[in-house]
Amino acid sequence: MSRFSIIVLYLLRNPLPMVSNERTPSIVGWLLDGPVKDDEAYDRLRARIDKGWGIPGSDDEARGYLEELALGGDADACLLLGLMLENGVGAPESLQDALGWYQRAADAGDPLSAERAGEVCFELGLSLGTEKKKAFWKTGSSYGNADCVRGLGWLCESEGTEKSLAEAVKLYMRGVSMGDSKSVRCIGNLYERGLGLPQSYEKAAEWYGRSADMGYSEAQCDLGYLYDKGLGVEQDCGKAASLYKMSADQGCARAFNNLGLLYATGNGVDKDETRAFECFSEAAKMGDVDAANNLGYAYEHALGVERDYNKALMWYSMAADLGEMHAQCNLASMYRKGRGVEKDCRKAFELYSESAAQGHVVAEYYLGEMYESGDGVEQDYRKAMEWYTRAAEHGDEDAQNSVGTLYQNGNGVPKSYEVAAKWYRKAAENGSSYAAYNLGRLYETGRGVQLSDEDAFIWYLKAAEQGDADAQNNVGIMFENGRGTERSEKKAVVWYRKAAEQGLATAQYNMGVVCENGIGVPVSYEKAFGWFLKAAEQGDASAQCSLGILYETGEGVDQSYEKATGWYRKSAENGDPEAMFHLGLLHLDGLGVPASDEEAFKLFLESAEDGYDRAQNNVGYMYEHGQGVGQDIGKAFEWYSKAADQGHMLAQHSLGHLYEEGKGVEKSPEKALEWYRRSLESGNEEAEEDVERLQSELSRRASFQ
């Protein structure tokens, strides 16, 4: 509170007789005609004038006259001299000299001078070092000044020792007994932080409430925050908003900022991003650094205002320069992404470091990311682990997931699926969808945990319900195949669709498959084509191959060997062995491409080497018959065997034929019969005749032995 607002002189209400001199000294004119008001000072001055107090007209003479009276013990003269020197009226301003005159009268028992002495002591102490500050405030407190008493309490609180905190409580309570609303708030603050008093949000709310009822805006804001977060009181964002508004109306910048956050989220008030922006702006203009950061965020993310990276950069920079850790982190991200400023990962690293040094968890996580990727700093998995761990121990679920990933991959730490699983579980329980998905993968594969489709499904579902597209797709797969849950093609389609609509190419491909085959939905080649196209345009090789098949067969789209060839080539270039196989078939038959057994063989061989059983069978056939390649029964046997081991019924039948004829392998009717039987069991009805024939022949042979 300024010294001018303390001296309240109601002098403009009544005309006063002038002093006996023709001229009026500045101090008298200032008191009689100025803006300040105080009944007691007014009454005292008027009474002296009415009694013929003849103060000389010039300022120098008036000061000399008053000093003479003051030295003789005149309290009114002391008061006027103090006012002259305190306010620089009729004499150069000097708080120290003003205090001397106030003290002279105060020590003689003048209460108004004692009040002024206390105020001046407080102001003198504000700009001084701790010891001098303490000396002035002790003097001021002796005159009953609540600001000085509270200031001494603040100094004790700042020391932070058990003894000093106990003394702070006593001083604040003394301020409370003096009716000081700020001291009341200070007691609430100690309860909230558990300093010198047992930590208690309930008690904090009680004391903040008392101070708020006394009209103190900061306490109104504090109490609003407790209601906002449900600390010590039942959460009530509407009540919080009312308190913030009450505080903001008195000019509390912090209340404007907090009110803006409520408008931004729609908690306790109707969501209004424009109003949120206005609140942030108002608080930022008043110097609130949190609001400056929030204003930067609003400009960056178009919250209630048109997106403007340059203004976002300006506000973030302003708050960051004042040490606001959130702004430092946000500014770092702008440098890292090159938003509103030239991309500078090194600068981003420096800002993240400054923010992390203050304990900002997100900045700690980003430092881990930068060390892991070598982004703006030399790659160092050990340091990445150090920062991820620091953020993880502070409760950041993304960091906990990243710690798990480093353990799973053995980067910077010994590889351990068991430790990875523990971190994934911790992160997943804290709400990380990524970690829930990763934990599901471990259960599905039995790495670091006991193999369990049921547990895999549980964790995939948790992640899926949080919107993780990969998890949604996996939940679809498990419903379709009845793994870890009951089989349900309709539920599978629901989850495939959720993931596909998020743009996940694998899920779009799966949607194409279910539409093509009538799995959980009616058969629709047209819809299948649409989904395959979405996935294919994202580079999904399987979808590109499926598009080629639809163009080749003319199902769901106009038949076109040329377009089929184009999609097969794209898929083959992306490494899909099935597409290589189909492209080989087109070359074999000269459909949309020049007929060429040699080109067909090359494509079949490439596909076969990637493990595609149909291609392996064709390679075996072409080696057996010398089609597109020199005949080589031994290699034919080799490739038929590869395909047969994967259950390819034609390759199994061909192996039976080679064993029966002794081509490329030692003749063995028994092994031939075995492969004919396996071919029949795999669905090749043509093998039935060979099974019956060879069984009969072997039976006849046995009867003659």
C-alpha positions in Angstrom: 0.0 0.0 0.0 1.5 3.4 -1.0 2.1 6.1 1.5 -0.3 8.4 -0.3 -3.3 6.1 0.2 -2.6 5.8 3.9 -2.8 9.6 4.6 -6.5 10.0 4.2 -7.5 13.6 4.7 -11.1 14.6 4.0 -10.2 18.3 3.4 -12.2 19.1 0.3 -15.5 18.7 2.1 -15.4 21.9 4.0 -13.9 25.3 3.3 -11.1 26.2 5.7 -10.0 29.6 7.0 -6.6 30.5 5.5 -3.6 30.9 7.8 -2.8 34.4 8.9 -0.1 35.0 6.3 -0.9 36.3 2.8 1.0 33.3 1.3 0.2 29.7 2.0 3.1 27.3 2.5 3.1 24.2 0.2 2.5 21.7 3.0 -0.7 23.5 4.1 -2.0 23.9 0.6 -1.3 20.3 -0.1 -3.1 19.2 3.0 -6.1 21.5 2.5 -6.5 21.3 -1.3 -4.8 18.0 -2.3 -6.3 14.6 -3.1 -5.4 12.8 0.2 -7.9 12.5 3.0 -7.7 11.8 6.7 -10.2 12.9 9.3 -7.8 13.0 12.2 -5.1 15.0 10.5 -7.7 17.4 9.0 -9.3 18.0 12.4 -5.9 18.5 14.1 -4.7 21.0 11.5 -8.0 22.9 11.4 -8.1 23.1 15.2 -4.6 24.6 15.3 -5.4 27.1 12.6 -8.6 28.1 14.4 -6.5 28.8 17.4 -4.4 31.2 15.4 -1.5 28.9 14.4 0.4 31.3 12.1 2.6 29.2 9.9 4.9 31.4 7.7 4.0 31.6 4.0 7.3 30.5 2.4 8.3 26.9 2.5 11.7 27.5 4.1 10.3 29.7 6.8 7.4 27.3 7.4 9.9 24.4 7.7 12.0 26.3 10.2 9.0 27.4 12.1 7.7 23.8 12.4 11.1 22.4 13.3 11.3 24.8 16.2 7.9 23.8 17.4 8.7 20.1 16.8 11.9 20.3 18.8 9.8 21.8 21.6 7.6 18.7 21.6 4.8 19.9 19.3 3.3 16.6 17.8 1.4 18.4 15.1 4.5 20.1 13.9 6.3 16.7 13.9 3.5 15.2 11.8 3.5 18.1 9.3 7.3 17.9 8.9 7.0 14.1 8.4 4.4 14.6 5.7 6.5 17.3 4.0 9.6 15.1 3.8 7.8 11.9 3.1 6.0 13.4 0.1 8.5 16.0 -1.1 6.1 18.9 -0.4 7.9 22.1 0.5 11.1 20.2 1.1 13.2 17.5 -0.8 11.8 14.1 -0.3 13.5 12.0 2.4 11.9 9.0 3.9 14.7 8.7 6.5 14.2 12.2 7.7 10.4 11.9 7.6 10.7 8.8 9.8 12.8 10.8 12.4 10.0 13.4 12.8 7.3 10.7 12.9 9.2 8.8 15.5 9.7 11.9 17.7 5.9 12.4 17.9 5.2 8.7 18.0 7.5 8.2 20.9 5.7 11.0 22.7 2.5 9.1 22.3 1.0 10.4 19.1 -0.9 7.5 17.4 -1.2 9.0 13.9 2.6 9.7 13.8 3.1 6.1 15.0 1.0 4.9 12.1 3.0 6.9 9.6 6.3 5.8 11.2 5.3 2.2 10.7 4.4 2.7 7.0 7.6 4.5 6.3 9.6 1.8 8.0 8.0 -0.8 5.8 8.7 1.2 2.6 12.3 1.9 3.6 12.9 -1.8 4.3 11.5 -3.0 0.9 14.5 -2.0 -1.1 17.2 -3.0 1.4 19.2 -6.1 2.2 17.9 -8.7 4.7 19.5 -7.3 7.8 18.7 -3.7 7.2 15.2 -4.7 6.1 14.8 -6.6 9.3 15.9 -3.6 11.4 13.4 -1.3 9.8 10.6 -3.8 10.0 11.3 -4.5 13.6 11.0 -0.8 14.3 7.8 -0.6 12.2 6.3 -3.5 14.0 6.9 -1.8 17.3 4.6 1.0 16.0 1.9 -1.6 15.3 2.4 -1.8 11.5 0.9 -5.0 10.2 2.9 -4.9 7.0 6.1 -4.8 9.0 5.0 -7.7 11.2 4.0 -9.7 8.2 7.3 -8.8 6.5 9.3 -10.1 9.5 7.2 -13.3 9.2 8.2 -13.6 5.5 11.9 -13.2 6.3 11.6 -16.0 8.9 9.7 -18.1 6.5 12.4 -17.5 3.8 15.1 -18.9 6.2 13.3 -22.2 6.1 14.6 -23.7 9.4 12.3 -25.3 11.9 13.0 -22.5 14.4 12.5 -19.7 11.9 9.3 -21.2 10.5 7.9 -21.5 14.1 8.7 -17.8 14.5 7.0 -17.0 11.2 3.8 -18.6 12.4 3.9 -16.4 15.5 4.5 -13.3 13.5 1.7 -14.1 11.0 -0.6 -14.9 13.9 0.2 -11.5 15.4 -0.7 -9.9 12.1 -4.0 -11.9 12.2 -4.8 -10.5 15.6 -4.2 -7.0 14.1 -6.9 -7.7 11.5 -4.4 -8.0 8.6 -6.1 -10.0 5.7 -2.7 -10.7 4.2 -1.4 -12.4 7.4 -4.5 -14.5 7.4 -3.7 -15.6 3.9 -0.1 -16.4 4.9 -1.3 -18.8 7.6 -3.3 -20.6 4.9 -0.3 -20.7 2.7 1.8 -22.3 5.4 -0.9 -25.0 5.9 -1.1 -25.6 2.2 2.7 -26.2 1.9 3.2 -27.8 5.3 5.8 -25.2 6.5 5.8 -24.6 10.2 2.4 -26.1 10.4 1.0 -29.6 9.6 0.2 -29.8 5.9 -3.5 -29.6 5.5 -5.5 -28.4 2.5 -8.6 -28.3 4.7 -6.9 -25.8 7.1 -5.5 -23.9 4.1 -9.0 -23.6 2.7 -10.3 -22.4 6.0 -7.7 -19.6 6.3 -7.9 -18.6 2.7 -11.6 -18.4 3.2 -11.2 -16.0 6.1 -8.9 -13.8 4.2 -11.1 -13.9 1.1 -14.1 -12.8 3.2 -12.0 -9.8 4.3 -11.8 -8.9 0.6 -8.2 -9.9 -0.1 -7.9 -10.8 -3.8 -4.9 -13.1 -3.6 -6.7 -15.2 -1.0 -9.8 -15.3 -3.2 -7.6 -16.7 -6.0 -5.9 -19.2 -3.6 -9.2 -20.5 -2.4 -10.4 -20.7 -6.0 -7.5 -22.9 -6.9 -8.3 -25.3 -4.1 -11.9 -25.6 -5.4 -10.5 -25.9 -8.9 -8.3 -28.9 -8.0 -10.5 -30.3 -5.2 -7.8 -29.8 -2.5 -9.2 -29.7 1.0 -12.6 -29.0 -0.4 -15.0 -30.9 -2.7 -14.0 -30.0 -6.3 -16.2 -27.3 -7.6 -15.0 -25.6 -10.7 -18.0 -23.4 -10.8 -17.1 -22.1 -7.3 -13.5 -21.7 -8.4 -14.6 -19.6 -11.4 -16.7 -17.3 -9.1 -13.7 -16.8 -6.8 -11.4 -16.2 -9.7 -13.7 -13.6 -11.1 -14.0 -11.9 -7.7 -10.3 -11.8 -7.5 -9.8 -10.7 -11.1 -12.2 -7.8 -10.6 -9.7 -6.5 -8.0 -6.9 -6.7 -10.5 -5.3 -10.1 -9.5 -3.3 -11.2 -12.6 -3.1 -14.8 -11.3 -6.8 -15.0 -11.1 -7.2 -13.8 -14.7 -4.8 -16.5 -15.8 -6.6 -19.3 -13.8 -9.9 -18.1 -15.1 -8.6 -18.3 -18.6 -7.6 -21.9 -18.0 -11.2 -22.7 -17.0 -12.6 -21.0 -20.1 -10.1 -22.9 -22.2 -11.2 -26.3 -20.8 -14.9 -25.6 -20.1 -14.5 -26.5 -16.5 -17.0 -24.7 -14.3 -17.9 -22.3 -17.1 -19.1 -22.6 -20.7 -16.1 -23.4 -22.8 -15.0 -20.1 -24.5 -11.6 -20.1 -26.1 -12.0 -16.4 -27.1 -12.7 -15.5 -23.4 -9.7 -17.6 -22.4 -7.5 -15.7 -24.7 -8.8 -12.4 -23.3 -8.1 -13.5 -19.8 -4.5 -14.6 -20.6 -4.0 -11.3 -22.4 -5.1 -9.3 -19.4 -3.0 -11.3 -17.0 0.1 -11.1 -19.3 -0.2 -7.4 -19.7 -0.2 -7.2 -15.9 3.1 -9.1 -15.9 2.0 -12.6 -15.0 4.6 -15.0 -16.5 2.3 -18.0 -16.5 -0.2 -16.0 -18.5 2.6 -15.0 -20.9 3.3 -18.6 -21.5 -0.4 -19.5 -21.9 -0.7 -16.6 -24.3 2.1 -18.0 -26.3 0.3 -21.4 -26.3 -2.9 -19.7 -27.5 -1.1 -18.1 -30.5 0.8 -21.4 -31.3 -2.3 -23.6 -31.2 -5.0 -21.0 -32.4 -6.8 -21.0 -29.1 -9.3 -18.2 -29.3 -7.1 -16.3 -31.7 -5.7 -16.8 -35.2 -2.6 -18.9 -35.2 0.5 -16.7 -35.2 3.8 -18.4 -34.6 5.7 -15.1 -34.4 3.5 -13.9 -31.6 3.7 -17.3 -29.9 7.5 -17.0 -30.1 7.4 -13.5 -28.6 5.3 -14.4 -25.6 7.2 -17.7 -24.9 10.5 -15.8 -25.2 9.2 -13.1 -22.7 8.2 -15.7 -20.2 11.3 -17.9 -20.8 13.6 -14.9 -20.2 12.0 -14.5 -16.8 12.8 -18.1 -16.0 9.3 -19.6 -16.5 10.1 -23.3 -17.1 6.9 -24.2 -19.1 7.7 -21.3 -21.5 11.3 -22.5 -21.8 10.1 -25.9 -22.7 7.5 -24.6 -25.2 10.0 -22.2 -26.8 12.4 -25.1 -27.1 9.8 -27.1 -29.0 9.3 -24.2 -31.4 13.0 -24.2 -32.2 13.0 -27.9 -32.5 10.1 -27.9 -35.0 11.1 -24.6 -36.7 7.9 -22.9 -35.9 8.1 -19.1 -36.3 11.8 -19.4 -36.2 14.6 -21.2 -38.1 14.9 -24.7 -36.9 17.7 -25.0 -34.4 17.9 -28.2 -32.4 20.9 -27.1 -30.5 19.0 -24.0 -29.2 16.1 -26.3 -28.4 18.4 -28.6 -26.4 19.7 -25.6 -24.4 16.2 -24.4 -23.6 15.0 -27.9 -22.6 18.1 -28.1 -20.3 17.2 -24.8 -18.6 13.6 -26.0 -18.1 14.6 -29.5 -16.9 17.0 -27.9 -14.4 13.9 -26.4 -12.7 12.3 -29.9 -12.6 10.0 -29.6 -15.7 9.1 -33.2 -16.4 8.2 -32.8 -20.1 11.6 -31.1 -20.7 13.3 -34.0 -19.0 11.5 -36.3 -21.4 12.4 -34.3 -24.5 16.0 -34.3 -23.4 15.8 -38.1 -23.3 14.3 -38.1 -26.8 17.1 -35.8 -28.2 19.9 -38.0 -26.7 18.2 -41.1 -28.0 17.8 -39.8 -31.5 21.0 -37.7 -31.7 18.8 -34.7 -32.4 20.7 -31.5 -31.6 23.2 -33.4 -29.5 25.5 -36.4 -30.0 23.5 -39.6 -29.7 24.0 -41.1 -26.3 21.7 -43.9 -25.1 23.0 -43.8 -21.6 22.2 -40.1 -21.2 18.8 -40.8 -22.9 18.2 -43.4 -20.2 19.3 -40.9 -17.5 16.8 -38.3 -18.6 14.0 -40.7 -19.3 14.5 -42.2 -15.9 14.4 -38.8 -14.2 11.2 -37.9 -15.9 9.8 -41.4 -15.3 10.5 -41.1 -11.5 8.6 -37.8 -11.6 5.6 -39.8 -12.9 5.7 -39.1 -16.7 4.1 -42.0 -18.4 5.7 -41.4 -21.8 9.1 -41.4 -20.1 8.2 -44.6 -18.3 7.3 -46.2 -21.6 10.6 -45.0 -23.2 12.6 -46.5 -20.3 10.8 -49.8 -21.1 11.7 -49.5 -24.8 15.4 -48.9 -24.1 15.4 -52.0 -21.9 13.5 -54.0 -24.5 16.0 -53.0 -27.2 19.1 -53.1 -25.0 20.0 -49.5 -25.8 22.2 -47.9 -23.1 21.3 -50.7 -20.7 21.5 -54.5 -20.7 18.6 -55.9 -22.7 15.9 -57.1 -20.4 12.3 -57.9 -21.4 11.5 -58.5 -17.8 12.5 -54.9 -16.8 10.9 -53.5 -19.9 7.6 -55.2 -18.9 7.8 -53.6 -15.4 8.2 -50.1 -16.9 5.5 -50.7 -19.5 3.1 -51.8 -16.8 3.9 -48.7 -14.7 3.4 -46.4 -17.7 0.2 -48.2 -18.8 -1.3 -48.0 -15.3 -0.6 -44.2 -15.4 -2.6 -44.0 -18.7 0.0 -44.5 -21.5 -1.7 -46.1 -24.4 1.7 -46.7 -26.0 2.8 -48.7 -23.0 -0.4 -50.7 -22.8 0.1 -51.7 -26.5 3.8 -52.6 -25.8 2.8 -54.7 -22.8 0.2 -56.4 -25.0 2.9 -57.3 -27.5 5.1 -58.8 -24.8 2.2 -61.0 -23.5 1.4 -62.0 -27.1 5.0 -63.1 -27.8 5.8 -64.3 -24.2 8.9 -62.1 -23.9 9.6 -61.0 -20.3 6.2 -62.3 -19.2 4.3 -65.5 -19.4 2.8 -66.1 -22.8 -0.9 -65.2 -22.6 -3.3 -64.2 -25.3 -5.8 -63.3 -22.6 -3.5 -60.8 -21.0 -2.4 -59.5 -24.4 -6.0 -58.9 -25.3 -6.6 -57.0 -22.0 -3.7 -54.6 -22.6 -4.5 -54.2 -26.3 -8.1 -53.3 -25.4 -6.9 -50.7 -22.8 -4.8 -49.0 -25.4 -7.5 -49.4 -28.1 -10.1 -47.7 -25.8 -7.7 -44.7 -25.5 -7.6 -44.4 -29.3 -4.4 -46.2 -30.1 -4.8 -47.3 -33.8 -2.3 -50.1 -33.7 -4.0 -51.6 -30.6 -7.4 -51.2 -32.2 -6.2 -53.2 -35.2 -4.8 -55.9 -32.9 -8.0 -56.1 -30.9 -9.8 -56.7 -34.3 -7.4 -59.5 -35.2 -7.9 -61.2 -31.8 -11.7 -60.9 -32.1 -11.6 -62.3 -35.7 -9.4 -65.3 -34.6 -10.9 -65.8 -31.2 -7.5 -65.3 -29.5 -7.6 -64.3 -25.9 -11.3 -63.5 -26.2 -14.5 -65.0 -27.7 -14.5 -65.1 -31.5 -16.6 -62.3 -33.0 -16.3 -61.2 -36.6 -18.6 -58.3 -36.1 -16.6 -56.9 -33.2 -13.5 -57.5 -35.2 -14.9 -55.3 -38.0 -15.8 -52.6 -35.4 -12.2 -52.3 -34.2 -10.7 -52.6 -37.7 -12.9 -49.7 -38.8 -11.9 -47.5 -35.8 -8.2 -48.0 -36.6 -8.8 -47.6 -40.4 -10.7 -44.4 -39.9 -7.6 -43.0 -38.1 -5.6 -43.7 -41.2 -3.8 -46.9 -40.1 -2.9 -48.6 -43.4 -2.7 -52.1 -41.9 -6.3 -51.7 -40.6 -7.5 -50.3 -43.9 -6.0 -53.4 -45.5 -7.8 -55.6 -43.0 -11.1 -53.8 -43.7 -10.5 -54.6 -47.4 -10.0 -58.2 -46.5 -13.2 -58.5 -44.5 -15.3 -56.7 -47.1 -13.8 -58.9 -49.9 -14.4 -62.2 -48.0 -17.7 -61.3 -46.1 -16.1 -61.5 -42.7 -18.6 -59.8 -40.3 -20.0 -57.8 -43.1 -21.7 -58.6 -46.4 -19.3 -59.3 -49.3 -18.6 -56.1 -51.2 -15.7 -56.0 -53.7 -16.4 -52.3 -54.3 -15.9 -51.5 -50.6 -12.9 -53.8 -50.5 -11.4 -51.9 -53.4 -12.0 -48.6 -51.6 -10.2 -49.8 -48.4 -7.4 -51.4 -50.3 -6.8 -48.2 -52.3 -6.6 -46.1 -49.1 -4.0 -48.5 -47.7 -2.1 -48.9 -51.0 -1.8 -45.1 -51.4 0.1 -45.2 -48.1 2.5 -47.7 -49.4 1.0 -50.9 -47.9 2.5 -53.7 -50.0 -0.3 -56.2 -49.2 -3.0 -53.8 -50.2 -1.2 -52.9 -53.4 -1.1 -56.6 -54.2 -4.8 -57.0 -53.4 -5.6 -54.1 -55.7 -3.7 -55.9 -58.5 -5.8 -59.0 -57.9 -9.0 -57.0 -58.1 -7.9 -55.3 -61.3 -6.8 -58.7 -62.7 -10.2 -60.4 -61.9 -12.4 -57.3 -62.5 -14.1 -57.7 -59.1 -15.2 -54.3 -57.6 -13.5 -52.4 -60.5 -13.3 -52.5 -64.3 -10.9 -55.3 -65.3 -7.5 -54.2 -66.4 -4.3 -56.2 -66.7 -2.3 -53.1 -67.2 -3.5 -51.6 -63.9 -3.1 -54.9 -62.2 0.5 -55.0 -63.5 1.1 -51.5 -62.2 0.0 -52.4 -58.6 1.7 -55.7 -58.6 5.0 -53.9 -59.5 4.5 -51.3 -56.8 3.9 -54.1 -54.3 6.8 -56.2 -55.5 9.1 -53.2 -55.2 8.0 -52.9 -51.6 9.0 -56.5 -51.1 5.7 -58.4 -51.2 6.4 -62.0 -52.4 2.8 -62.6 -53.3 2.8 -59.7 -55.8 6.0 -61.1 -57.3 4.2 -64.4 -57.7 1.2 -62.8 -59.4 3.4 -60.7 -61.7 5.2 -63.9 -62.6 1.8 -65.5 -63.6 1.0 -62.5 -65.9 4.4 -63.0 -67.6 3.8 -66.7 -67.9 0.5 -66.1 -69.7 1.4 -62.8 -71.4 -1.5 -60.9 -69.8 -0.8 -57.1 -69.8 2.9 -57.8 -70.2 5.0 -59.7 -72.8 4.9 -63.4 -72.4 8.2 -64.7 -71.0 8.8 -68.0 -69.2 12.3 -66.6 -68.2 10.9 -63.5 -66.6 8.2 -65.5 -64.9 10.8 -67.8 -63.5 12.9 -64.9 -62.2 9.9 -63.5 -60.4 8.8 -66.9 -59.0 12.3 -67.5 -57.7 12.5 -64.1 -56.0 9.1 -64.7 -54.4 10.1 -68.3 -53.4 13.3 -67.1 -51.8 11.1 -64.9 -49.6 9.3 -68.0 -48.5 6.1 -67.8 -50.6 4.9 -71.4 -50.9 3.0 -71.0 -54.2 6.1 -69.5 -55.8 8.2 -72.3 -54.3 5.9 -74.9 -56.0 6.1 -73.1 -59.3 9.9 -72.9 -59.2 10.0 -76.6 -58.5 7.6 -77.3 -61.5 9.7 -75.1 -63.8 13.0 -76.8 -62.8 11.3 -80.2 -63.2 10.1 -79.4 -66.7 12.8 -77.1 -67.8 10.4 -74.2 -68.4 12.1 -70.8 -68.4 15.2 -72.4 -66.9 17.4 -75.4 -67.5 15.9 -78.7 -66.3 17.2 -79.7 -62.9 15.3 -82.4 -61.1 17.4 -82.1 -57.9 16.5 -78.4 -57.6 12.9 -79.3 -58.4 12.9 -81.7 -55.5 14.5 -79.0 -53.3 11.8 -76.4 -54.0 8.9 -78.8 -53.9 10.1 -79.8 -50.4 10.1 -76.2 -49.2 6.6 -75.6 -50.4 5.4 -79.0 -49.2 6.8 -78.3 -45.7 4.5 -75.3 -45.6 1.5 -77.4 -46.5 1.2 -76.7 -50.2 -0.9 -79.6 -51.5 0.3 -79.5 -55.1 4.0 -79.5 -54.0 3.2 -82.4 -51.7 1.7 -84.3 -54.6 4.7 -83.5 -56.8 7.0 -84.8 -54.2 5.0 -88.0 -54.0 5.4 -88.3 -57.8 9.2 -87.8 -57.6 9.6 -90.4 -54.9 7.4 -92.8 -56.8 9.4 -92.3 -60.0 12.8 -91.9 -58.3 13.4 -88.7 -60.1 16.0 -86.5 -58.3 15.7 -88.6 -55.3 16.0 -92.3 -54.4 12.9 -94.2 -55.4 10.6 -94.9 -52.5 7.0 -95.9 -52.9 6.5 -95.7 -49.1 7.6 -92.0 -49.1 5.6 -91.4 -52.2 2.5 -92.7 -50.5 3.2 -90.6 -47.4 3.3 -87.4 -49.5 0.3 -88.4 -51.6 -1.6 -88.8 -48.2 -0.4 -85.4 -47.0 -1.5 -83.8 -50.2 -4.9 -85.4 -49.9 -5.2 -84.2 -46.2 -4.3 -80.7 -47.4 -7.3 -80.8 -49.7 -6.0 -82.1 -53.0 -8.7 -84.5 -54.1 -6.7 -85.6 -57.2 -4.3 -87.2 -54.8 -6.9 -89.7 -53.7 -6.5 -91.8 -56.8 -2.8 -92.0 -56.3 -3.2 -92.9 -52.6 -5.6 -95.7 -53.5 -3.4 -96.9 -56.4 -0.2 -96.9 -54.5 -1.8 -98.5 -51.3 -3.1 -101.3 -53.5 0.2 -101.8 -55.2 2.1 -101.9 -51.9 -0.4 -104.3 -50.5 0.0 -106.7 -53.4 3.8 -106.5 -53.1 3.5 -107.3 -49.4 1.3 -110.3 -50.1 4.0 -111.8 -52.3 6.8 -111.5 -49.8 
